[in-house]
Amino acid sequence: MSTSDHSAVPAPASFAVTVADVELEPDDLDPAQIVSGDPVVTGKVLWESADGRQVRGIWQITPGVVTDVEANELFVVVSGRATVEVEGGDTLEVGPGSACVLREGDKTVWTVHETLRKAYHISY
């Protein structure tokens, strides 16, 4: 934990999961974010800080094109492929093993070529 008062909240138990095997739950995708296709989003929060400012989990999206406004995020792609266009920035090609950092406020367009599953850490 990165908070200065470690006595306020006990540290979570250490754990390991096989990212590919974690059962995911349906996650909302605002229809206004869909540019094309019929993408479906699922996910699973594995850990969240007591103040809600740090979240770690697994997220998946099926093929299609969607827009998003990003949080501060580090993720690693476990499977699938996508092109992430960052408005005013680079176009990122991500696939298995790719580590990606997105900045809070980045406006993105995700073109998901193959169902993409990632493990992530978000900070707000």
Disulfide bonds with the S-S distance in Angstrom:
none
